[in-house]
Amino acid sequence: MIAMYTIFNCIFLCSYWILIALVTFRVLVKRRAVPSSMAWLLVIYILPLIGVITYLLFGESNLGKQRSSRSRIAWLSTARRIQILKTYKHIFSTEHSAIATSLFKLCEHRQGIGALKGNKIQLFRKTNDAIASLIKDIELAQHSIDMVFYIWESGGLVDHVIKKLIIAAKRGIQCRIILDSAGCTSFFNSSYPNIMRQAGVNVVEALHVNLLRIFLRRMDLRQHRKMVLIDEHIAYAGSMNMVDPQLFKKNIGVGQWIDIMVRIDGPATSVMSIIFSSDWEIETGQHVLLPLLLNTRVMAAHELIPTGHTIQIIPSGPGCPEGIIHQILLISLYEARKKLIITTPYLVPSDDLLHAICTAAQRGVEVHIIIPKHNDSILVNWASRAFFSELLQAGVLIHQFQNGLLHVKSVLVDQQLSLIGTVNLDTRSLWLNFEITLVIDSQEFSNELEKTQQHYISHSRVIDPQTWANRPYWERVIERLFYFLSPLL
């Protein structure tokens, strides 16, 4: 009996260390930032077995075999659509501001498509106004309505959107909606999806959360885009989920969620159509035919807006050029010469981004970071605090918004270049999720965005460096603990 126990114990220990060695090898051969690799190795060795399981669940950006195959096929379709779009040379911008030139060149090289001019833009600072405008566009839709959202929660204003979509579907409008499985759990557990489907609205649950397949696909890889496309020539994008802010998470004690949304009418919507077609094909396997917009409506709309804004659309995530949004952010930060305003709900930057922000402040750029005083993630809240000391020492002004959960993701560079979208300054948005960012090269639009950001600053409290330096020691210990985990958040 003792001999059997000894043999079993030896087999178990050998198997365990072989498993540790194999996972360690996978960590080392994956090309990722050194801090991230070191954090994973420490988790694996400090937390026996739990660390290994955690890495297998969340350590690699695994879409799953079927979606990976569809992604490769979708990319071929995307490449063909881009080539067709590029034949309309008159819609592409050849003159940019000095601050945008290198950024647009990078996008053209890595994405295969440059910035598009002649766009009409409208900035919505309130969710109510954005949804009211969206409802009007749904009512006027003639051909198609496509949507992608991370969170969709029924109730209040959202019920009006659902009602209008059902009416649109019944009058023959093609309605396709992609909703993230994790973000829309309560919605998919309600009766609304079936009601909408029965009316003709095609609702697809993206990236199913399936505990039986947790080792076959990374469960926290999410469809985080928020975008709407109507008749292939009107589009919405920004930080807003399809929720009524007066009802959404009102019991967690952080106040109403504050978001912005941008409405676009013009050639840039053709790129968003390509993005949606790719997402739809990856999730459903259904190939989307080339839309009519490439030879009719958007081209006509462009003629009507000869002095419109220049926009670069940047999708990021699986299937997109790796690390492109990280590169775009770095270029934007290093191009700043006078003023830089960053708004983000989750501040857990990579070492490169942290260095770029601090360097900007140290070379005389006026740098502001606006974050909510409280947010819905305790882990991220503490991890963010771990970066404050370095930022404050560099001269960065950190503003804590007091009137709700400021969910806006924006960067304004020298009152000329605006970045708005779904990307948070954290590892998940920068390297993992499906995201979308608008880069707008326009002083006129940047002035509008700055007014919005100044409004946030006026309702914020700036962190005093001296007061922060004198915070309790126990807080510093917790901050350092979560700082250790920041590459994994």
C-alpha positions as CSV (number, residue, x, y, z in Angstrom):
1,M,0.0,0.0,0.0
2,I,2.8,2.4,0.9
3,A,4.6,1.5,-2.3
4,M,1.4,2.3,-4.4
5,Y,1.0,5.6,-2.6
6,T,4.7,6.5,-3.3
7,I,4.3,5.6,-7.0
8,F,1.1,7.6,-7.3
9,N,2.7,10.6,-5.5
10,C,5.7,10.5,-7.8
11,I,3.5,10.2,-10.9
12,F,1.4,13.2,-9.7
13,L,4.5,15.3,-8.9
14,C,6.1,14.5,-12.3
15,S,2.9,15.2,-14.2
16,Y,2.5,18.5,-12.3
17,W,6.0,19.8,-13.0
18,I,5.8,18.6,-16.7
19,L,2.6,20.7,-16.9
20,I,4.3,23.7,-15.2
21,A,7.2,23.3,-17.7
22,L,4.9,23.2,-20.7
23,V,2.9,26.2,-19.6
24,T,6.1,28.1,-18.8
25,F,7.3,27.3,-22.3
26,R,4.0,28.7,-23.8
27,V,4.4,31.9,-21.8
28,L,8.0,32.3,-23.0
29,V,7.4,31.6,-26.7
30,K,4.4,34.0,-26.9
31,R,5.6,37.4,-27.9
32,R,4.2,39.7,-25.3
33,A,5.4,42.6,-23.1
34,V,8.0,41.5,-20.5
35,P,6.0,42.7,-17.5
36,S,3.0,40.7,-18.7
37,S,5.1,37.5,-19.1
38,M,6.7,38.0,-15.7
39,A,3.3,38.5,-14.1
40,W,2.0,35.3,-15.6
41,L,5.1,33.3,-14.5
42,L,4.8,34.6,-10.9
43,V,1.1,33.7,-10.8
44,I,1.9,30.2,-12.2
45,Y,4.7,29.5,-9.7
46,I,3.2,31.3,-6.6
47,L,-0.3,29.7,-7.0
48,P,0.3,26.0,-7.8
49,L,-2.3,24.6,-10.2
50,I,-4.6,27.6,-9.8
51,G,-2.1,29.7,-11.7
52,V,-1.9,27.1,-14.5
53,I,-5.7,26.9,-14.8
54,T,-5.9,30.7,-14.8
55,Y,-3.4,30.9,-17.6
56,L,-5.1,28.3,-19.7
57,L,-8.4,30.2,-19.3
58,F,-7.2,33.8,-19.7
59,G,-3.5,33.8,-20.8
60,E,-3.9,33.6,-24.6
61,S,-6.1,35.4,-27.1
62,N,-7.8,32.2,-28.4
63,L,-10.9,32.8,-30.6
64,G,-11.7,29.2,-30.9
65,K,-11.1,26.9,-33.9
66,Q,-14.3,27.7,-35.7
67,R,-14.1,31.5,-35.3
68,S,-10.4,31.6,-36.2
69,S,-11.2,29.8,-39.4
70,R,-14.0,32.2,-40.2
71,S,-11.8,35.1,-39.3
72,R,-9.2,34.1,-42.0
73,I,-12.0,33.8,-44.6
74,A,-13.5,37.1,-43.5
75,W,-10.1,38.8,-43.8
76,L,-10.0,37.8,-47.5
77,S,-13.4,39.4,-48.0
78,T,-12.3,42.5,-46.1
79,A,-9.2,42.8,-48.3
80,R,-11.3,42.7,-51.4
81,R,-13.7,45.3,-50.1
82,I,-10.8,47.6,-49.2
83,Q,-9.4,47.3,-52.7
84,I,-12.7,48.2,-54.2
85,L,-13.2,51.1,-51.9
86,K,-9.7,52.4,-52.8
87,T,-10.7,52.8,-56.4
88,Y,-12.8,55.8,-55.4
89,K,-9.7,57.9,-54.9
90,H,-11.6,61.2,-54.6
91,I,-12.9,60.3,-51.1
92,F,-9.4,59.8,-49.6
93,S,-7.7,62.7,-47.9
94,T,-4.3,63.7,-49.3
95,E,-3.9,66.8,-47.1
96,H,-3.7,66.4,-43.3
97,S,-2.6,68.4,-40.3
98,A,1.0,68.0,-39.4
99,I,0.1,66.2,-36.2
100,A,-2.0,63.6,-38.1
101,T,0.3,62.8,-41.0
102,S,2.5,60.1,-39.4
103,L,-0.6,58.5,-37.8
104,F,-2.5,58.3,-41.0
105,K,0.5,56.9,-42.8
106,L,0.8,54.1,-40.2
107,C,-2.9,53.2,-40.7
108,E,-2.6,53.2,-44.4
109,H,0.4,50.9,-44.3
110,R,-0.9,48.5,-41.6
111,Q,-4.6,48.5,-42.4
112,G,-4.3,49.1,-46.2
113,I,-6.6,52.1,-46.2
114,G,-6.2,55.8,-45.4
115,A,-8.3,58.5,-43.9
116,L,-11.5,59.5,-45.7
117,K,-12.6,63.1,-46.2
118,G,-16.0,64.8,-46.8
119,N,-17.7,63.5,-43.6
120,K,-20.4,65.3,-41.7
121,I,-20.0,64.8,-37.9
122,Q,-22.3,65.4,-34.9
123,L,-21.1,64.9,-31.3
124,F,-23.7,63.8,-28.8
125,R,-22.7,64.6,-25.2
126,K,-25.8,63.0,-23.6
127,T,-27.1,59.4,-24.1
128,N,-30.7,60.7,-24.3
129,D,-29.8,62.9,-27.3
130,A,-27.9,60.2,-29.0
131,I,-30.8,57.7,-28.7
132,A,-33.3,60.3,-29.8
133,S,-31.2,60.9,-33.0
134,L,-30.8,57.2,-33.5
135,I,-34.6,56.6,-33.3
136,K,-35.1,59.2,-36.0
137,D,-32.6,57.5,-38.3
138,I,-34.2,54.1,-37.7
139,E,-37.6,55.6,-38.6
140,L,-36.1,57.0,-41.9
141,A,-34.2,53.8,-42.7
142,Q,-34.8,52.5,-46.3
143,H,-32.7,49.4,-46.6
144,S,-30.7,48.2,-43.6
145,I,-29.9,48.7,-39.9
146,D,-26.8,47.1,-38.5
147,M,-25.7,47.3,-34.8
148,V,-23.0,46.0,-32.6
149,F,-23.0,46.5,-28.8
150,Y,-21.2,45.1,-25.8
151,I,-24.1,45.8,-23.4
152,W,-27.8,45.9,-24.3
153,E,-30.2,46.2,-21.4
154,S,-33.9,46.7,-21.9
155,G,-36.0,49.3,-20.1
156,G,-36.6,53.0,-20.5
157,L,-35.2,54.6,-23.6
158,V,-34.0,51.2,-24.9
159,D,-37.5,49.9,-25.2
160,H,-38.3,52.7,-27.6
161,V,-35.3,51.6,-29.8
162,I,-36.6,48.0,-29.7
163,K,-40.1,49.1,-30.7
164,K,-38.7,51.1,-33.6
165,L,-36.5,48.2,-34.8
166,I,-39.5,45.8,-34.7
167,I,-41.5,48.3,-36.8
168,A,-38.6,48.7,-39.2
169,A,-38.2,45.0,-39.6
170,K,-41.9,44.5,-40.3
171,R,-41.8,47.1,-43.1
172,G,-39.0,45.2,-44.8
173,I,-35.8,46.8,-43.5
174,Q,-33.0,44.3,-43.0
175,C,-32.1,44.5,-39.3
176,R,-29.0,42.7,-38.0
177,I,-27.7,43.1,-34.4
178,I,-24.6,41.6,-32.8
179,L,-24.6,41.6,-29.0
180,D,-21.8,40.3,-26.8
181,S,-22.9,37.3,-24.7
182,A,-21.3,38.3,-21.5
183,G,-22.3,42.0,-21.7
184,C,-25.9,41.2,-22.5
185,T,-26.6,38.3,-20.2
186,S,-29.7,39.8,-18.6
187,F,-31.0,40.8,-22.1
188,F,-30.6,37.2,-23.5
189,N,-32.3,35.8,-20.4
190,S,-35.3,38.0,-21.1
191,S,-38.1,37.6,-23.6
192,Y,-36.9,40.4,-25.8
193,P,-34.6,38.5,-28.1
194,N,-37.4,36.1,-29.1
195,I,-39.9,38.9,-29.6
196,M,-37.4,40.8,-31.8
197,R,-36.5,37.6,-33.8
198,Q,-40.2,36.8,-34.4
199,A,-40.6,40.3,-35.8
200,G,-37.7,39.8,-38.3
201,V,-34.9,41.4,-36.4
202,N,-31.8,39.1,-36.6
203,V,-30.3,39.2,-33.2
204,V,-27.0,37.3,-32.8
205,E,-25.3,36.4,-29.5
206,A,-21.6,36.9,-30.0
207,L,-18.8,34.9,-28.3
208,H,-21.1,32.6,-26.2
209,V,-20.1,32.1,-22.6
210,N,-20.0,28.3,-22.4
211,L,-18.4,26.7,-19.3
212,L,-18.1,23.4,-21.3
213,R,-15.7,25.1,-23.7
214,I,-13.6,27.3,-21.3
215,F,-10.3,25.6,-22.2
216,L,-11.1,25.8,-26.0
217,R,-11.7,29.6,-26.2
218,R,-10.7,32.5,-24.0
219,M,-13.9,33.4,-22.2
220,D,-13.0,37.1,-21.4
221,L,-12.3,37.9,-25.0
222,R,-15.3,40.1,-25.8
223,Q,-17.1,42.0,-28.6
224,H,-16.6,45.5,-27.1
225,R,-17.5,47.6,-30.1
226,K,-20.4,50.1,-30.0
227,M,-21.5,51.0,-33.5
228,V,-24.6,51.5,-35.6
229,L,-24.8,51.6,-39.4
230,I,-28.0,52.7,-41.2
231,D,-28.5,52.4,-44.9
232,E,-24.7,52.1,-45.4
233,H,-24.2,55.8,-45.1
234,I,-25.1,56.9,-41.6
235,A,-23.1,55.6,-38.7
236,Y,-22.8,56.0,-34.9
237,A,-19.8,55.1,-32.8
238,G,-18.5,56.0,-29.3
239,S,-18.5,54.8,-25.7
240,M,-22.3,54.4,-25.3
241,N,-23.8,51.0,-24.7
242,M,-27.5,50.5,-25.5
243,V,-28.7,51.2,-22.0
244,D,-30.8,53.9,-20.3
245,P,-28.3,55.7,-18.0
246,Q,-31.1,56.4,-15.5
247,L,-31.7,52.7,-15.0
248,F,-28.4,51.0,-15.8
249,K,-26.6,49.7,-12.7
250,K,-28.2,52.4,-10.5
251,N,-27.8,50.4,-7.3
252,I,-24.0,50.0,-7.4
253,G,-23.3,53.5,-6.0
254,V,-21.3,55.1,-8.8
255,G,-24.1,57.3,-10.2
256,Q,-25.2,57.6,-13.8
257,W,-22.9,56.5,-16.6
258,I,-21.7,59.4,-18.8
259,D,-21.0,58.7,-22.4
260,I,-20.5,60.4,-25.8
261,M,-21.5,59.2,-29.3
262,V,-20.5,60.5,-32.7
263,R,-22.9,60.4,-35.7
264,I,-21.2,60.3,-39.1
265,D,-22.7,60.9,-42.5
266,G,-20.2,60.4,-45.3
267,P,-17.6,58.1,-46.9
268,A,-16.1,57.0,-43.6
269,T,-19.2,54.9,-43.0
270,S,-18.1,52.6,-45.8
271,V,-15.2,51.4,-43.6
272,M,-17.6,50.8,-40.7
273,S,-19.7,48.7,-43.1
274,I,-16.6,46.6,-43.9
275,I,-16.0,46.2,-40.2
276,F,-19.6,45.1,-39.5
277,S,-19.5,42.6,-42.5
278,S,-16.3,41.0,-41.1
279,D,-17.8,40.8,-37.5
280,W,-21.0,39.3,-38.9
281,E,-19.1,36.7,-41.0
282,I,-16.9,35.7,-38.0
283,E,-19.8,35.2,-35.7
284,T,-22.4,33.6,-38.1
285,G,-20.3,32.2,-41.0
286,Q,-22.6,34.1,-43.3
287,H,-20.9,36.0,-46.1
288,V,-22.2,39.5,-46.6
289,L,-22.5,40.7,-50.2
290,L,-20.8,44.0,-51.2
291,P,-23.2,46.8,-50.2
292,L,-24.6,49.2,-52.8
293,L,-22.9,52.1,-51.0
294,L,-19.6,51.6,-52.8
295,N,-21.1,52.8,-56.1
296,T,-24.2,54.9,-55.2
297,R,-25.3,56.5,-52.0
298,V,-22.1,57.4,-50.1
299,M,-20.5,58.7,-53.2
300,A,-23.5,60.9,-53.8
301,A,-23.5,62.0,-50.2
302,H,-19.8,62.9,-50.5
303,E,-20.6,65.3,-53.3
304,L,-23.0,67.1,-50.9
305,I,-20.3,67.6,-48.2
306,P,-17.2,68.9,-50.0
307,T,-15.8,70.6,-46.9
308,G,-16.5,67.7,-44.5
309,H,-14.2,66.3,-41.8
310,T,-11.4,63.8,-42.3
311,I,-11.8,60.5,-40.3
312,Q,-9.6,57.4,-40.0
313,I,-11.6,54.4,-38.7
314,I,-9.4,52.0,-36.7
315,P,-10.8,48.5,-35.7
316,S,-8.7,46.5,-33.3
317,G,-8.8,43.0,-31.9
318,P,-8.6,39.5,-33.3
319,G,-8.1,39.5,-37.1
320,C,-6.8,43.1,-37.1
321,P,-3.2,44.2,-37.3
322,E,-1.7,43.3,-33.9
323,G,-1.2,46.1,-31.5
324,I,-2.3,48.8,-33.9
325,I,-4.4,50.8,-31.4
326,H,-1.4,50.8,-29.0
327,Q,0.8,52.2,-31.8
328,I,-1.8,54.9,-32.6
329,L,-2.0,56.0,-29.0
330,L,1.7,56.2,-28.7
331,I,2.1,58.2,-31.9
332,S,-0.6,60.6,-30.7
333,L,1.0,61.1,-27.3
334,Y,4.5,61.7,-28.8
335,E,3.1,64.1,-31.4
336,A,1.6,66.4,-28.7
337,R,3.3,69.8,-28.5
338,K,1.0,72.0,-26.4
339,K,-1.9,70.2,-24.8
340,L,-3.1,66.7,-24.2
341,I,-6.5,65.7,-22.6
342,I,-7.2,62.0,-21.9
343,T,-10.6,60.7,-20.7
344,T,-10.8,57.1,-19.6
345,P,-12.9,55.2,-17.0
346,Y,-10.1,52.5,-16.6
347,L,-6.6,53.8,-16.3
348,V,-4.2,50.8,-16.3
349,P,-1.7,51.8,-19.1
350,S,1.1,49.8,-20.5
351,D,4.7,50.8,-19.5
352,D,5.1,52.3,-23.0
353,L,1.9,54.4,-22.7
354,L,2.8,55.5,-19.1
355,H,6.2,56.6,-20.2
356,A,4.8,58.5,-23.2
357,I,2.3,60.3,-21.0
358,C,4.9,61.2,-18.4
359,T,7.4,62.2,-21.1
360,A,4.8,64.6,-22.7
361,A,4.3,66.4,-19.4
362,Q,8.1,66.5,-18.7
363,R,8.7,68.2,-22.1
364,G,6.3,71.0,-21.4
365,V,3.0,69.6,-22.7
366,E,0.0,70.5,-20.6
367,V,-1.4,67.0,-19.8
368,H,-4.8,66.3,-18.2
369,I,-6.2,62.9,-17.4
370,I,-9.9,62.7,-16.4
371,I,-11.1,59.6,-14.7
372,P,-14.2,58.8,-12.6
373,K,-13.9,59.1,-8.8
374,H,-15.6,55.7,-8.5
375,N,-16.1,53.0,-11.1
376,D,-17.7,49.6,-11.3
377,S,-14.4,47.6,-11.0
378,I,-12.7,47.5,-7.6
379,L,-9.7,45.7,-9.1
380,V,-9.1,48.4,-11.8
381,N,-9.8,51.2,-9.3
382,W,-7.0,50.0,-7.1
383,A,-4.7,49.2,-10.0
384,S,-5.2,52.7,-11.4
385,R,-4.1,54.3,-8.2
386,A,-0.7,52.6,-8.5
387,F,0.1,54.8,-11.5
388,F,-0.8,58.1,-9.9
389,S,2.4,58.8,-8.1
390,E,4.5,58.5,-11.3
391,L,2.1,60.6,-13.3
392,L,1.8,63.3,-10.6
393,Q,5.6,63.5,-10.2
394,A,5.9,64.1,-14.0
395,G,3.5,67.0,-13.8
396,V,0.3,65.3,-15.1
397,L,-2.9,66.8,-13.8
398,I,-5.3,64.0,-12.7
399,H,-9.0,65.0,-12.4
400,Q,-11.4,62.8,-10.6
401,F,-15.0,63.3,-12.0
402,Q,-17.5,63.5,-9.2
403,N,-20.9,63.4,-11.0
404,G,-21.2,59.7,-12.0
405,L,-19.2,57.0,-13.8
406,L,-17.5,58.9,-16.6
407,H,-17.4,56.1,-19.2
408,V,-16.0,58.3,-22.1
409,K,-12.9,57.1,-23.9
410,S,-11.2,60.1,-25.7
411,V,-7.9,61.7,-26.4
412,L,-7.5,65.3,-27.6
413,V,-4.1,66.3,-29.0
414,D,-3.2,70.0,-29.4
415,Q,-6.8,71.0,-30.1
416,Q,-6.6,69.4,-33.6
417,L,-6.6,65.6,-33.4
418,S,-9.4,63.7,-31.6
419,L,-9.6,60.0,-30.8
420,I,-13.0,58.7,-29.7
421,G,-14.2,55.2,-29.4
422,T,-14.4,52.1,-27.2
423,V,-10.8,51.6,-26.1
424,N,-10.0,51.9,-22.4
425,L,-6.4,52.4,-21.3
426,D,-6.0,48.9,-20.1
427,T,-4.6,45.6,-21.3
428,R,-7.9,44.1,-22.3
429,S,-8.8,47.0,-24.7
430,L,-5.3,47.4,-26.1
431,W,-4.5,43.8,-26.8
432,L,-7.6,41.6,-26.5
433,N,-11.1,42.8,-27.3
434,F,-12.8,43.7,-30.5
435,E,-12.7,47.6,-30.4
436,I,-13.2,50.5,-32.7
437,T,-11.7,54.0,-32.6
438,L,-12.4,57.1,-34.7
439,V,-9.4,59.4,-35.4
440,I,-10.8,62.8,-36.4
441,D,-8.4,65.4,-37.9
442,S,-10.4,68.6,-37.5
443,Q,-9.9,71.7,-35.4
444,E,-13.6,72.5,-35.5
445,F,-14.6,69.1,-34.1
446,S,-11.7,69.2,-31.6
447,N,-13.0,72.4,-30.2
448,E,-16.4,70.7,-29.6
449,L,-14.7,67.8,-27.8
450,E,-12.6,70.1,-25.7
451,K,-15.7,72.0,-24.5
452,T,-17.0,68.6,-23.4
453,Q,-13.8,67.7,-21.6
454,Q,-13.6,71.1,-19.9
455,H,-17.2,70.4,-18.6
456,Y,-15.9,67.2,-17.1
457,I,-13.0,69.0,-15.6
458,S,-15.3,71.6,-14.0
459,H,-17.1,68.8,-12.3
460,S,-13.9,67.1,-11.1
461,R,-11.4,67.4,-8.3
462,V,-7.8,67.6,-9.2
463,I,-5.5,65.3,-7.1
464,D,-3.0,67.3,-5.0
465,P,0.4,65.7,-5.3
466,Q,1.3,66.5,-1.6
467,T,-1.9,65.1,-0.3
468,W,-1.5,62.0,-2.4
469,A,2.1,61.5,-1.1
470,N,0.7,61.5,2.5
471,R,-2.0,58.8,1.9
472,P,-2.1,55.9,4.4
473,Y,0.6,53.1,4.1
474,W,-2.1,50.4,3.9
475,E,-3.5,52.0,0.7
476,R,0.0,51.8,-0.9
477,V,0.3,48.1,-0.1
478,I,-3.1,47.4,-1.8
479,E,-2.1,49.6,-4.8
480,R,1.2,47.7,-5.2
481,L,-0.6,44.4,-5.0
482,F,-2.9,45.3,-7.8
483,Y,-0.1,47.0,-9.7
484,F,1.5,43.5,-9.9
485,L,-1.6,42.2,-11.5
486,S,-2.1,45.2,-13.9
487,P,-0.7,43.4,-17.0
488,L,-3.3,40.8,-16.5
489,L,-6.4,43.1,-16.0
